[in-house]
Amino acid sequence: MEVRGTGRGRRLGLTREKVVDAALALIDRDGPDSFSLRKLAGELGVEAMSLYNHVPNKDALLDGVAEVLLGGVDFSGAGAGTWQERARAHAAAFRAAALRHPKAFTLVLTRPTQSPAALESIRCALAGFPELALSPQELVHVVRSFAGYTVGMIMRELGSAITAGAVEPGQVKRRIDEIVAVADPVLTAAAPYLAVSDHEAEFRHGVELLIAGLAARVGVPYDGGPRETRP
């Protein structure tokens, strides 16, 4: 079997782990759209062909980056407490990991993977509702509902999905004026809130809606949410 590459990477002690870590650092800095194997090789000080000794192609390398990011999600808090507390902890852990890598984490959200890290994330989510005695099919529906919400909100927060709100005060004022100018009473009433993006508050509010809805569906009490998020 022909081995591609100059061999310089091996002389420099290059390994697959180092290549993936360097790719993650580069994507964290510049974003995934500008990533290339040639640019990565330049960062590592090797010929681009040397990278093929460690990864077969760019897609495989990006899959490796996504797996590292998923493996770095700390789900330890999602294994204790009630099912409602575990659901909150699982969603919060996923969001926290995304905010640590706001550019690179989009790879986790947009690339299908069957990696061990991905399966462990799914296993952790599935194991979070034993008290509800859900059928396997309904359990999968529940987990996918939480996952769909979590992924969508994170993509919105990271700028990968459309949002009507803004963060900067000047932008908020302009957005309110634009919404009010439509002269629709429903939009006008909601304008001060539509114009603002409070990602953390909105993320938590949506998680609580899912938890409260699931509690109502299976006929168990909703705990009201964490004290700090209650009105």
ABEGO torsion letter per residue (X at the ends): XBBBEAGAAAAAGBBAAAAAAAAAAAAAAAEAAABBAAAAAAAAGBBAAAAAAABABAAAAAAAAAAAAAAABBAAAAABEBAAAAAAAAAAAAAAAAAABAAAAAAAAABBBABAAAAAAAAAAAAAAAAAGBBAAAAAAAAAAAAAAAAAAAAAAAGABBBABBABAAAAAAAAAAAAAAGBAAAAAAAAAAABBBAAAAAAAAAAAAAAAAAAAAGBBBAGEBAAABX
